[in-house]
Amino acid sequence: MERAKELLFSTDGPVLRLARGCGFNTVEQLEYNFPKLVGMSATQYRKSPKTNLI
C-alpha cells in the first residue's frame, strides 16, 4: 500500500495502471483495500493537499 500511496502522490497516471503496478489485479481490489488501510479512497488521497500525505 505504501507504493500505491507514493504513486498517487507523485503521478497522475490512470489508477488502473497504478493498481497493477502495485500488485493488484483490478482497480476494485485497490479501491476496496485502500480506504481500510489509509482511511480514504485512492481518489480522495490523490486530491488531498500534498503536504499532509505520506
RAZI-V990839 format. One record per residue. N is the residue number from 1. RES is the residue in one small letter. PHI is phi in whole degrees, 0 to 359 (none if undefined). PSI is psi in radians with two decimals (none if undefined). D_FIRST is the distance of its C-alpha to the first C-alpha in Angstrom with 1 decimal. Layout:
((N & RES & PHI & PSI & D_FIRST) (N & RES & PHI & PSI & D_FIRST))
This chain:
((1 & m & none & -0.52 & 0.0) (2 & e & 298 & -0.67 & 3.8) (3 & r & 295 & -0.72 & 5.4) (4 & a & 298 & -0.75 & 5.0) (5 & k & 299 & -0.76 & 6.3) (6 & e & 299 & -0.78 & 8.7) (7 & l & 291 & -0.68 & 9.9) (8 & l & 297 & -0.65 & 10.5) (9 & f & 289 & -0.69 & 12.2) (10 & s & 253 & -0.15 & 14.3) (11 & t & 231 & 2.93 & 15.2) (12 & d & 235 & 0.37 & 16.9) (13 & g & 292 & 2.92 & 16.6) (14 & p & 301 & 2.46 & 16.4) (15 & v & 297 & -0.54 & 13.2) (16 & l & 300 & -0.81 & 14.4) (17 & r & 296 & -0.75 & 14.4) (18 & l & 299 & -0.79 & 11.0) (19 & a & 299 & -0.82 & 9.7) (20 & r & 295 & -0.65 & 12.0) (21 & g & 293 & -0.30 & 11.1) (22 & c & 256 & 0.14 & 7.6) (23 & g & 96 & 0.05 & 9.5) (24 & f & 272 & 2.45 & 10.0) (25 & n & 282 & -0.47 & 13.8) (26 & t & 220 & 2.79 & 14.2) (27 & v & 297 & -0.62 & 13.2) (28 & e & 300 & -0.64 & 14.1) (29 & q & 296 & -0.74 & 11.5) (30 & l & 295 & -0.81 & 8.7) (31 & e & 295 & -0.49 & 11.3) (32 & y & 284 & -0.76 & 11.9) (33 & n & 274 & -0.58 & 8.7) (34 & f & 303 & -0.89 & 7.2) (35 & p & 296 & -0.54 & 10.5) (36 & k & 294 & -0.59 & 10.7) (37 & l & 264 & -0.47 & 7.9) (38 & v & 251 & -0.45 & 8.5) (39 & g & 97 & 0.03 & 12.1) (40 & m & 203 & 2.84 & 12.6) (41 & s & 290 & 2.85 & 12.2) (42 & a & 299 & -0.69 & 10.5) (43 & t & 295 & -0.76 & 14.1) (44 & q & 297 & -0.73 & 15.0) (45 & y & 300 & -0.79 & 12.3) (46 & r & 297 & -0.63 & 13.6) (47 & k & 275 & -0.19 & 17.1) (48 & s & 292 & 2.68 & 16.8) (49 & p & 303 & 2.28 & 18.9) (50 & k & 294 & -0.37 & 17.0) (51 & t & 289 & -0.37 & 18.7) (52 & n & 261 & 0.07 & 16.9) (53 & l & 251 & 2.86 & 13.2) (54 & i & 63 & none & 10.9))
